[in-house]
Amino acid sequence: MRIMVFQEWNRVAENDHLWRNLCLKKWSFCNFSKCLGSQTWKQFFFKQTKQEYQMALAQPEDFIFKEATGNLGILGPMAYLSGNGPTMGGREKSIICTVSSKHMLYAWDVQEGTMIWSSPVQQPSITHLATLPQMHLAFTVDLEGTVKVWNCQDQDALATFPVSQACFSLEVCLTKDGPFLMVGNSEGDIYTLTVPELRGVSKVHAFKYTVDLLHCSPDKKWVFASGTHQNILPRVFFTECLLKPSEGKSPLSLSIPFSSCCRACWAPRRTSRITLMYRRGSSKKTGFTTFDLMTERTGGRTVIQVCVCLFHMKTAHQVATFLLPVHMESPIWMGASDGNMIVFESGPYLFLFTISGHQLQRFEDHQRTIGNLWADSLHVLTTSMDDSLHVYMWEEEGRYPYLKSCCHLEHIGSDLTPS
């Protein structure tokens, strides 16, 4: 009898569906089609867990610092291009792209610290950069509103698209129907383009003012759009309607009743939840508000704005909201994980709050103002004006997820000017 019980437990422990659900819950941001390979879900789970453990034990001496050489100009926007690119000696290449004040786009091999490609000088200068790592493509837009796509191997761009107005936001959306690029301009328009051809799919007039923010939800079902103007109410578009527009009809969308939005992020693990950061009043008080998008399923084909779908976008339900204390310096960056936590910087400090405004953690790992913050459902990275970088990891023991301080890297060089 005992042997039969053990056999049953062994069978359950090998269930591929069980391990798949564990992986999806813990690492929802992963591109599993590339990461999984020939591994089973169980093998992937243990490999990824081991890598997390190694990261948690990382020390500064485990990292190598290499400085770029040459007259490259001041480096501006930077984006991750590939972590699964060509292999050299069995090692996967990690590649990033960056834009320079020399009006050029560069691609760098991170491990070697070398530049592997540069574009011709672009006139006028590049203002925004986005990447699609799964296809090793980079997208740029310049001051005149010309959008270009690059494979970061050839000298010339693969395709160009003239928007004709200044563009303030780029978002790449990899859907079941293929990849698309969305561009927001100064006239309040959102262009949806095919990738890599940059062929126009749709043009939507969203606002009277600039489209400053474009964010596709983790499940690619929704596209959040907003401007920072105080009279703009953010809108959430049904992605399918932007990709398959109907002539003479507006795409299905919903306004979120909250103005003065300056940042927004979707919850990686709760795909219908979005948190907005806003500033209001003469004192520009900063607050956070969280909404759940409510949908209802119809019985059959429901044509809404001639967009065939099974869901009717019903309302945006405000889950929680709070204002930061007046003495706290207004943050610029924010991130989320499970939908119940918000991480943001304030001066040299990093804070973790619940969406209701309860402070859980405060970190003092930087000496000077935090200049950037990046977060997903596994890591949080911060960089500071003191030329340091700090890595944190999400932990999920106890009532709330919390951040574990992991590794601190400092640049100590001959040039003391902070960058």
N, C-alpha and C positions, 0 to 999 in steps of 0.2 A: 504494500500500500504506500509506504514511504517513497519507494522508488518511483511509483507512478506520479506522486505529487511533485517530486523533483523534476521529472521529465516534463510535466505540465508547466512548471515555472521556467524551465529552460526554453520551452517553446514560446512562451509569452515574452521572455527576455530577448528573443531573436526576431520578434515581430517588426518588420520593416516600417509598418505604418506608425507604430509607437515611437520609434526613433526619429522618423520624419517629423512627427508633431513636436517632439522635443527640440529638434533643430530649428524648425520654423518659429517656435515660440521664443527661443533664446537668441537666434541670429537672423531676425527677419530682414535685415538690410542686405544680406549676402546675395550674390548672383549665383544661385545653387547650380545652374546649368554649367557654369565654369568651375566652381569650387568642388563639386561632387566628383566629377570624372568617373572613374571606374569603381570608386569606393561605394560600400553600402552606407546607408544612413547611420548605422551604428559605428562604423569605422570613422566616418566623418565627425561624429559627435566626440569620440575620444581623442581624435587628432586635434580638433579645434580646442577642446578643453585643455589639452596639454600645452598648446600654444598660449592660451590665456594664462596658465600657471607660470610659464616661462616669462611672459611679459610682466606679470606681477612681481617677479624676482629680479627684473632687469636693474642694472646699475649703470651709472654714467660711463664707466670704463668699457661697457659692452657696446658702445656706439662709436662710430667713426665720424669725424668732422672733416669735410673737404670744402675748400673755398673756391668759388668760381673766379677765373682769371680773365683778363682782357677788359677792354673798355665797352662794357655791356650797357651802360646807362643805369638808371634807377629801375629796379625790378618792381613791377606793379602787380596786377591780378595774377593769381596762380591757381592751377587746378590739376587734380589727379587725372592722369591719362590712362595708365595701364599698370596692372600688377600681375597680369598673366600673359605678358607679351613673349617675344622670342627668347629662347633660353640660350645661355652661353655657359658651357662647361657644366650643364645640369642646373644652372641657377636661373630662376625666373627674373626678368628685368622689371624693375619698378620705375616707371617713367612719369614725370610731371611736366606740365607746360607752364610757361610764364610769359608775360608781356613786358616789354622794356620801354623806357622813355626814348629809346632810339627808334621807336616805331616798328619794332620787330617782335615776332613770336618765336620762342625758343622751346625745344624739348630737351630734357635732361635725364640722364641715367642716374638715379638716386644713389645706388651703391657705389658706382665709380666716381661720382661727382663730376661728370663730364657732360659737355653739351654735345648732343648727337645730331641736332638739326637746327637750322634757323631759317626763317622766312626772309624774302626780300624786304627791303624797307617799305613800309606801308604809308601812303599819304591819302588822307590825313591819319592821325594817330588812332591806335586801337583803344577803345574805351571799356569793352566788356569781353569776357572770356568764359566759355563753358566747354565741357568735354563729355564724350560718350565712351567710357573706358571699354565697354563690351565690343565696340567696333574700332577702337583706337583712333577716334576722330576728335578734332578740336574745332570749336566754332568761335569766330570773332565778329565784332561789329565795331565800326569806326565812327568818328565824329559826324560824318555825313549820312550815317544810317545804312551803310553797305555791309551786308552780312556775308561772311565767307566760311567755308568748311575746308579743313585741312586734314591730310592723313599724316602730317609731320614726318614725311619722307621725301616728298617731291617739292620742288621749288615753288610751283604754282598751286593756287587753291584748286580744289576739286570742282567747286561751283561757287557762284556769287548770286546774291539777291539784293536789289536796291529797295530799301524801305523809304528813302527820300526824306525822312525826318530823323531827328536824334532818337536813339534807342536807349532805354534805361534798364531793361531786364531781358535776360535770356534763360530759357528752361528747356532742357532736353528730356523728352518723355519716351521711354521704351515700352510700347504697348504690345498686346497680342497681335495687332495689325502691323507691327513694325515700328521703327523709330521715327519721331517727329521732333521738330524744333519749333518752339514758341517764342515770339519776340514782342515785347511791349514798347511802344514809342511815346513821344511827347504829345501826340494828338489824342491819346487815350485808346489807340487801336491795338489789338492783339492779332498778329499774323501767325498762322500755323503753316509750317513748311515741311515737305518730305525730306528725308535724309537718305543718301547724301546729295540728292539732286537739287535740293532747295527749290522745289517746285511749289508754288502757292496752292494750298488746300482751302484755306478760309481766311477771311479778314473780318474781325468783329470789333465794332466800336463799343468799348466797355465803359469809358468815362469821358468827362469833359476835360480831364486833366491827365497828367503823365501816368503811365502804368509803371510804377516803381518796383512792384513785387509780383513775381510769378512763381508759384510752387505747385508741382504735381504731387498728388497724394501717393503714399507708398504703394497702394494697389493700382495706381494709375487711373482710377475711376473718376477723380475730381481734379480740377485745376483751380487753384486759388489765385485771384488777381486783386491788386489794390494799388492805390497811390497814397502818398504820405500827406496829401492835401486834406485839411480839416473838413472839407465838405464832401469827401468821398466816402461812400459806404462800400466796404470790400464785397466782392462777388465770388461765388463758387460756381464754376461751369462744369456741366456734365461732359467729360472728355470725349465721349463718343460723338456728341453733337458738333464739336470742333473739328473732329477728324472726318466726319461724314455730313457736311452741311447740306441743308436744303435751300434751294434758291428762294429768296424773298422772305425767308423765315429766320427769326432770331434763335440762337442756340438756347437750350434749356439751361437756366441759371437761377441762382438764389442770392439775394443780397443779405449780408450779415449786418444786423442793426447796431453797428459800432464804428464810429468815425475815429479819425486821427491815428490810424494804424501806422506804425513805423517798422515793425518786424512781425513775422509770422512763422510758425513751424508746425508741421503735422507730427502726430505721435507715431513713431515707427511701428509700434505694436498695437495701436488702436486706430485703424486707418480712416475712420470717419470723425476723428477728433482733431481739432486744430486750436492752437493757442496763439493769441495776438498780443503783442506789446504795443501800448499806445501812450501818447503824451497829450495832456490837455491843460487848458487854463493858461493864465498869464505866467504862472510859475512853472509851467511845463511838467507837472507832476506825472510820473511814470507809473503805469499800472499794467496788469496782465488780466486777460479775460479768456476763458476757454469755452468752446462751443462743440456740441455734437451735431453732426448733420443727420437729420431724421428723414428717412425715406419710407415709402410704403409700396409694397408689391401689389401690382394689379393682376387680375385673373389671366388676361391674355395680352395680346399686342395692344399697347396703349400708345397712340400717336400724340406726343406733346411737342408742339412747335415742329411738327412733321419729323420728329426724331423718334425712331422706333426703339422702344426700350421696355424693360419689364419693371422699372422702378419709376416712381413719381417723387421728385424732390419736394418734400413737404415743408420743412422748416429747419431753421438752425436753432437748437435749444442751448441756451446759456447754462453751462454747468457750474461755473465758479468765476469770481472776479475779485481782485484786490488791488490796492494802491501800495506802492512802496513808501516807507517812512520818508518824511521830507528831508531828513539829514543825509539820506543815502544818495550818492552820486548816481545820476541816471545811466543805466547800462546802454550799450549799443548792440551787443550780441546776446543771443539766447539759444537754447537747445532743449530737447525733450527726449524722453525714453519711452516709458510705459503709458504716458498720457495723464498721469497723476502728479508728475514731478516737473519742475522747470529749473533749469540751470542757467545762470547768467553771471556776467562780470559786473563789477562796480569798482572803478579805480583799480587798485592792485589786487582786489579780493575776488574770489569766486564763491558764489552762493548757490545753495540748493534749497528751493522752496517747494511746498506743495502748491497745487493750483488754487488752493483756498487762502494762501498767504501765510502758512506756517513755516518758519525758518527751521530747516533741519541741519544744515551744515554751513560752515564758513571756513574757507581755506585762505591761508596767508603765505603761499609759496612763492609769490613774486614780490620784488622790491619796488617795482614801478608799475604804471598803468598797464593793464592787460589790453593788448591791441587787437587780438583776435581770439575767437573761440569756435571750435568745431565739435559737434556731438553726433553720435549715432546710438544705437541700442546697446553698444558694447563699450565704447570709449568716449572720453571727453579729453580734448587737447586744448591747451591754452598757450599763447605766446605773449610775451611782454616787451615793453619798451626798454627793458634792461637786457635784451638779447638772450632771454631764457625761454625754454619750452618745458611744459609740465604735462605729464600723462596721468589720467585717472581712469579707473575702470568701474563700471556699474556692478554692484553686489546686491543680492536680492534676499538676504537673510532678514528675518524680522518683519515688522508690519509694513515698513516702507523700503523701497530700494534706496540705496545710499551710494555715495562715491568713495572709492578707496584710492588714496594717493599712491601713485605707482612709481614714477620716475621723474627726476628733475635734471634737465640738461642746460648747461650754461656755456655761452661762447666767450672765451677769454682770449682776446687777440690784441694786436698792437694798436688797432684803431678803437678808441674808447667812445666814439660817437655812436649812440644807440640807433639801431635800425630795426 
